[in-house]
């Protein structure tokens, strides 16, 4: 068995572990700091919405020797708006300009045709109206809200309302961080981004539900015992699934990293960035939230329950009594050892010791 497998087995049996729940204030502080940074980035820079949401035009050219930079400069001068140009592997150009009116689209098309030295009908133009973009955005928000609602209802029925709240907080945490990083990086938000966001919510929820399922089983009839508090059982459940969560996340991140860094960065397939960045950031944030946010938050909410408070008091009193008893036994042992050391050797008791000056032969 590998070292990681051995560690996982020992974590599952409770032989070793890290107290995630006891240090929850540290994790909360880190999450709040990251979330504030993401919100500030979102407020300052905003999201770079694609033409599917803001409206605009897409110009697709035939194979050309004109560079992407030259085409971008021409499109921006003709339209007065920022252009995004991608050169495909077969030498064609895809030029995307947001917030264009039909008149501006025709002007841009003519300028590109002149730059590429082709007729205007050789440049395929797709115009997306802003009303259609608003409709897509509204559907995306509606789908996200429905997803969140169904998640809360399911977890409240399958587990309990505290776990549903913790999972919802973790999901909002993941969404906020992902959207904030999108704003800071400046990547364009497309329907692929929305798909990526919905996908990472599923991954994050999967890790969280795995921990919650183990916690539900371990905490059954918890008030009938006086060995562990709810927080300690939650921590044991979290440690038991820790290696599994790490393995799942790493395996999922490897192909996504290939899409983002190799496909989008090295090979220049910029369209892959839309979904791969959302997946990469969201998967990492989801793994973090399922370990450091969801389970500690459940323990925090559960420990406020009167029954859990009473259980914690009983366990504290029992441990105090056991500690006092152990100290008493240790004191008795130390006292017995001291008395044994002070006592005279065996066979010496009752014998009279002669003074030094009277030793010698009797005359």
C-alpha positions as CSV (number, residue, x, y, z in Angstrom):
1,X,0.0,0.0,0.0
2,X,1.3,3.5,-0.9
3,X,2.1,6.0,1.8
4,X,-1.0,8.1,0.8
5,X,-3.2,5.0,1.1
6,X,-1.7,4.1,4.5
7,X,-2.3,7.7,5.7
8,X,-5.9,7.5,4.4
9,X,-6.5,4.3,6.2
10,X,-5.1,5.7,9.5
11,X,-7.2,8.9,9.1
12,X,-10.3,6.8,8.5
13,X,-9.6,4.7,11.6
14,X,-9.0,7.8,13.7
15,X,-5.4,6.9,14.5
16,X,-4.1,10.2,13.2
17,X,-5.9,13.4,12.3
18,X,-5.8,17.2,12.1
19,X,-8.2,19.3,14.1
20,X,-9.9,21.3,11.3
21,X,-13.0,22.1,13.3
22,X,-11.2,23.5,16.3
23,X,-9.3,25.9,14.1
24,X,-12.4,27.0,12.1
25,X,-11.9,30.7,13.0
26,X,-8.7,30.7,11.0
27,X,-10.4,29.2,8.0
28,X,-13.3,31.6,8.3
29,X,-10.8,34.5,8.3
30,X,-9.0,33.3,5.3
31,X,-12.2,32.8,3.4
32,X,-13.5,36.2,4.3
33,X,-10.2,37.8,3.2
34,X,-10.3,36.0,-0.2
35,X,-14.0,36.8,-0.7
36,X,-13.5,40.5,0.1
37,X,-10.7,40.6,-2.5
38,X,-12.9,39.0,-5.1
39,X,-15.8,41.4,-4.4
40,X,-13.4,44.4,-4.6
41,X,-12.1,43.1,-7.9
42,X,-15.6,42.7,-9.2
43,X,-16.7,46.2,-8.0
44,X,-13.6,47.9,-9.4
45,X,-13.0,46.1,-12.7
46,X,-16.4,44.5,-13.4
47,X,-17.0,41.5,-15.6
48,X,-15.9,41.5,-19.3
49,X,-19.2,40.3,-20.7
50,X,-19.2,38.5,-24.0
51,X,-21.4,39.5,-26.9
52,X,-23.8,36.8,-26.0
53,X,-24.7,39.0,-23.0
54,X,-23.9,42.5,-24.1
55,X,-24.7,42.3,-27.8
56,X,-22.3,42.9,-30.7
57,X,-21.0,41.3,-33.8
58,X,-18.7,38.4,-34.8
59,X,-16.7,38.5,-38.0
60,X,-15.4,35.3,-39.4
61,X,-12.8,35.6,-42.3
62,X,-11.4,33.1,-44.7
63,X,-7.8,32.0,-44.5
64,X,-5.5,35.1,-44.5
65,X,-2.0,36.2,-44.0
66,X,-3.0,39.3,-42.0
67,X,-1.9,39.0,-38.4
68,X,-4.4,39.0,-35.5
69,X,-2.9,42.2,-34.1
70,X,-3.4,44.1,-37.4
71,X,-7.0,42.9,-37.7
72,X,-7.7,43.9,-34.1
73,X,-6.3,47.4,-34.7
74,X,-8.5,47.8,-37.8
75,X,-11.7,46.5,-36.0
76,X,-11.1,48.8,-33.0
77,X,-10.5,51.9,-35.2
78,X,-13.6,51.2,-37.3
79,X,-16.0,50.4,-34.5
80,X,-14.7,52.5,-31.6
81,X,-15.0,49.4,-29.3
82,X,-12.6,46.8,-28.0
83,X,-12.1,43.9,-30.3
84,X,-11.1,40.3,-29.4
85,X,-9.4,38.5,-32.3
86,X,-8.5,34.8,-32.4
87,X,-6.6,33.1,-35.2
88,X,-7.6,29.5,-35.7
89,X,-5.3,26.7,-36.7
90,X,-6.3,26.9,-40.4
91,X,-5.3,30.5,-40.7
92,X,-8.8,32.0,-40.4
93,X,-9.7,34.9,-38.1
94,X,-12.6,35.3,-35.6
95,X,-13.1,38.9,-34.7
96,X,-15.5,39.7,-31.9
97,X,-16.6,43.2,-31.0
98,X,-19.2,44.0,-28.3
99,X,-22.0,46.6,-28.2
100,X,-22.2,47.3,-31.9
101,X,-25.2,48.7,-33.7
102,X,-26.1,47.3,-37.2
103,X,-24.6,50.4,-38.8
104,X,-21.3,50.1,-36.9
105,X,-21.2,46.4,-37.8
106,X,-21.4,47.2,-41.5
107,X,-18.7,49.9,-41.2
108,X,-16.4,47.4,-39.3
109,X,-17.1,44.7,-41.9
110,X,-16.1,47.1,-44.8
111,X,-12.9,48.1,-43.0
112,X,-11.9,44.5,-42.4
113,X,-12.6,43.6,-46.0
114,X,-10.4,46.5,-47.1
115,X,-7.6,45.4,-44.7
116,X,-7.8,41.8,-45.8
117,X,-8.1,42.8,-49.5
118,X,-11.3,40.8,-50.0
119,X,-14.9,41.6,-50.8
120,X,-17.3,42.2,-48.0
121,X,-19.3,39.0,-48.7
122,X,-16.2,37.0,-47.9
123,X,-16.5,38.1,-44.3
124,X,-19.3,36.3,-42.5
125,X,-21.0,38.6,-39.9
126,X,-23.2,37.4,-37.1
127,X,-25.0,40.2,-35.2
128,X,-26.2,39.6,-31.6
129,X,-28.8,42.1,-30.3
130,X,-28.5,43.3,-26.7
131,X,-32.1,42.1,-25.9
132,X,-31.1,38.6,-26.8
133,X,-28.1,38.9,-24.5
134,X,-30.3,40.2,-21.6
135,X,-32.6,37.2,-22.1
136,X,-29.6,34.8,-21.9
137,X,-28.3,36.5,-18.8
138,X,-31.8,36.3,-17.1
139,X,-32.1,32.6,-18.0
140,X,-28.6,32.0,-16.5
141,X,-29.5,33.7,-13.2
142,X,-32.8,31.9,-13.1
143,X,-31.2,28.5,-13.7
144,X,-28.6,29.3,-10.9
145,X,-31.3,30.3,-8.5
146,X,-33.4,27.1,-9.2
147,X,-30.2,25.0,-8.7
148,X,-29.5,26.6,-5.3
149,X,-33.1,26.2,-4.2
150,X,-33.2,22.5,-5.1
151,X,-29.9,21.9,-3.4
152,X,-31.2,23.4,-0.1
153,X,-34.4,21.5,-0.3
154,X,-32.7,18.2,-1.0
155,X,-30.1,18.6,1.8
156,X,-32.7,19.7,4.3
157,X,-34.7,16.5,3.6
158,X,-31.8,14.1,3.3
159,X,-29.8,15.5,6.2
160,X,-31.0,18.5,8.1
161,X,-31.4,22.3,7.8
162,X,-28.0,23.1,9.3
163,X,-26.2,21.1,6.7
164,X,-28.3,22.7,4.0
165,X,-27.3,26.2,5.2
166,X,-23.6,25.2,5.4
167,X,-23.7,23.7,1.9
168,X,-25.4,26.9,0.5
169,X,-22.8,29.1,2.2
170,X,-20.0,26.9,0.7
171,X,-21.6,27.2,-2.8
172,X,-21.9,31.0,-2.6
173,X,-18.3,31.1,-1.4
174,X,-17.2,29.2,-4.4
175,X,-19.2,31.3,-6.8
176,X,-18.0,34.6,-5.4
177,X,-14.4,33.6,-5.6
178,X,-14.7,32.3,-9.1
179,X,-16.5,35.4,-10.4
180,X,-14.1,37.7,-8.6
181,X,-11.1,36.0,-10.2
182,X,-12.8,36.3,-13.6
183,X,-13.1,40.1,-13.0
184,X,-9.5,40.4,-11.9
185,X,-8.1,38.3,-14.8
186,X,-10.3,40.0,-17.3
187,X,-11.4,36.9,-19.1
188,X,-14.6,37.2,-21.2
189,X,-17.8,35.9,-19.7
190,X,-19.6,33.6,-22.2
191,X,-22.2,30.8,-22.0
192,X,-19.3,28.5,-21.5
193,X,-18.5,30.4,-18.3
194,X,-22.0,29.8,-17.0
195,X,-21.7,26.1,-17.9
196,X,-18.4,26.0,-16.0
197,X,-19.9,27.7,-12.9
198,X,-22.8,25.1,-12.8
199,X,-20.3,22.3,-13.2
200,X,-18.1,23.4,-10.3
201,X,-21.2,23.7,-8.1
202,X,-21.8,20.0,-8.7
203,X,-18.2,19.1,-7.8
204,X,-18.2,21.2,-4.7
205,X,-21.6,19.7,-3.6
206,X,-20.3,16.2,-4.2
207,X,-17.4,16.6,-1.8
208,X,-19.6,18.3,0.8
209,X,-22.3,15.6,0.7
210,X,-19.7,12.8,1.1
211,X,-18.5,14.4,4.3
212,X,-22.1,15.1,5.5
213,X,-23.1,11.5,4.8
214,X,-20.3,10.1,7.0
215,X,-21.0,12.7,9.7
216,X,-24.7,11.8,9.7
217,X,-23.9,8.1,10.2
218,X,-21.2,8.8,12.9
219,X,-23.5,11.2,14.8
220,X,-26.4,8.8,15.1
221,X,-27.5,8.5,18.8
222,X,-24.7,10.9,19.7
223,X,-26.5,12.0,23.0
224,X,-26.4,8.4,24.3
225,X,-22.6,8.4,24.6
226,X,-20.2,10.6,26.5
227,X,-16.9,10.0,24.6
228,X,-17.0,12.7,21.8
229,X,-18.7,16.0,21.2
230,X,-20.4,16.8,17.9
231,X,-17.4,18.9,16.8
232,X,-15.0,16.0,17.5
233,X,-17.2,13.6,15.6
234,X,-17.4,16.1,12.7
235,X,-13.6,16.4,12.7
236,X,-13.2,12.6,12.6
237,X,-15.6,12.3,9.7
238,X,-13.8,15.0,7.9
239,X,-10.4,13.3,8.4
240,X,-11.9,10.0,7.3
241,X,-12.7,11.4,3.8
242,X,-9.8,13.9,3.5
243,X,-7.6,11.8,1.3
244,X,-10.6,10.8,-0.9
245,X,-11.5,14.5,-1.4
246,X,-7.9,15.4,-2.2
247,X,-7.6,12.6,-4.7
248,X,-10.9,13.5,-6.4
249,X,-9.9,17.1,-6.7
250,X,-6.4,16.5,-8.1
251,X,-7.7,14.0,-10.7
252,X,-10.3,16.6,-11.8
253,X,-7.9,19.5,-11.8
254,X,-5.3,17.8,-14.0
255,X,-7.3,17.7,-17.3
256,X,-8.7,21.2,-16.6
257,X,-5.2,22.5,-16.1
258,X,-4.3,21.0,-19.4
259,X,-7.2,22.9,-21.1
260,X,-6.3,26.2,-19.3
261,X,-2.5,26.3,-19.5
262,X,-1.8,24.2,-22.6
263,X,-4.9,24.6,-24.7
264,X,-5.7,28.2,-23.8
265,X,-2.2,29.5,-23.0
266,X,0.4,27.6,-25.0
267,X,-1.6,26.6,-28.1
268,X,-3.6,29.9,-28.1
269,X,-7.1,28.4,-28.2
270,X,-8.6,31.3,-26.4
271,X,-12.1,29.9,-26.5
272,X,-11.1,27.2,-24.0
273,X,-10.3,29.8,-21.4
274,X,-14.0,30.6,-20.9
275,X,-14.9,27.3,-19.3
276,X,-11.5,26.1,-18.2
277,X,-10.8,29.1,-15.9
278,X,-14.2,28.7,-14.2
279,X,-13.6,25.0,-13.7
280,X,-10.0,25.4,-12.4
281,X,-10.7,28.1,-9.9
282,X,-14.1,26.6,-8.9
283,X,-12.8,23.1,-8.4
284,X,-10.0,24.4,-6.1
285,X,-12.4,26.7,-4.2
286,X,-14.9,23.8,-3.9
287,X,-12.3,21.5,-2.4
288,X,-11.3,24.2,0.1
289,X,-14.9,25.0,1.1
290,X,-16.0,21.4,1.6
291,X,-13.0,20.9,4.0
292,X,-12.5,24.2,5.7
293,X,-16.0,25.8,5.5
294,X,-18.9,23.5,5.2
295,X,-18.1,20.9,7.9
296,X,-16.8,23.4,10.5
297,X,-19.9,25.6,9.9
298,X,-22.2,22.6,10.5
299,X,-20.4,21.9,13.8
300,X,-20.6,25.6,14.7
301,X,-24.4,25.6,14.1
302,X,-25.0,22.2,15.8
303,X,-23.1,23.1,18.9
304,X,-25.6,25.8,19.5
305,X,-28.3,23.2,20.0
306,X,-29.3,22.7,23.7
307,X,-28.8,18.9,23.5
308,X,-25.3,19.4,22.1
309,X,-24.5,22.0,24.8
310,X,-25.7,19.5,27.5
311,X,-23.6,16.7,25.9
312,X,-20.5,18.9,25.8
313,X,-21.0,19.8,29.5
314,X,-21.3,16.1,30.4
315,X,-18.2,15.2,28.5
316,X,-16.3,18.0,30.0
317,X,-17.3,17.0,33.5
318,X,-16.5,13.3,32.8
319,X,-13.0,14.2,31.4
320,X,-12.4,16.5,34.4
321,X,-13.3,13.7,36.8
322,X,-11.0,11.2,34.9
323,X,-8.2,13.7,35.0
324,X,-8.6,14.3,38.7
325,X,-8.7,10.6,39.3
326,X,-5.6,10.1,37.2
327,X,-3.8,12.8,39.1
328,X,-4.8,11.3,42.4
329,X,-3.5,7.8,41.4
330,X,-0.3,9.4,40.2
331,X,0.1,11.3,43.6
332,X,-0.5,8.0,45.5
333,X,2.2,6.3,43.4
334,X,4.7,9.0,43.9
335,X,4.0,9.0,47.7
336,X,4.5,5.2,47.8
337,X,7.7,5.5,45.9
338,X,9.0,8.2,48.3
339,X,8.1,6.1,51.4
340,X,9.9,3.2,49.8
341,X,13.0,5.2,49.2
342,X,13.0,6.6,52.8
343,X,12.5,3.3,54.5
344,X,15.7,1.4,55.9
345,X,16.9,-1.7,54.0
346,X,15.4,-5.0,55.0
347,X,17.2,-6.8,57.9
348,X,18.5,-3.5,59.3
349,X,15.3,-2.7,61.3
350,X,15.8,-3.6,65.0
351,X,19.6,-3.9,64.9
352,X,21.6,-1.7,67.1
353,X,24.5,0.2,65.5
354,X,27.7,0.4,67.4
355,X,29.4,3.7,67.7
356,X,32.6,4.1,65.8
357,X,34.8,4.6,68.9
358,X,33.8,1.3,70.5
359,X,34.7,-0.9,67.7
360,X,37.6,-3.4,68.2
361,X,38.4,-6.6,70.2
362,X,37.0,-7.0,73.8
363,X,39.7,-7.4,76.4
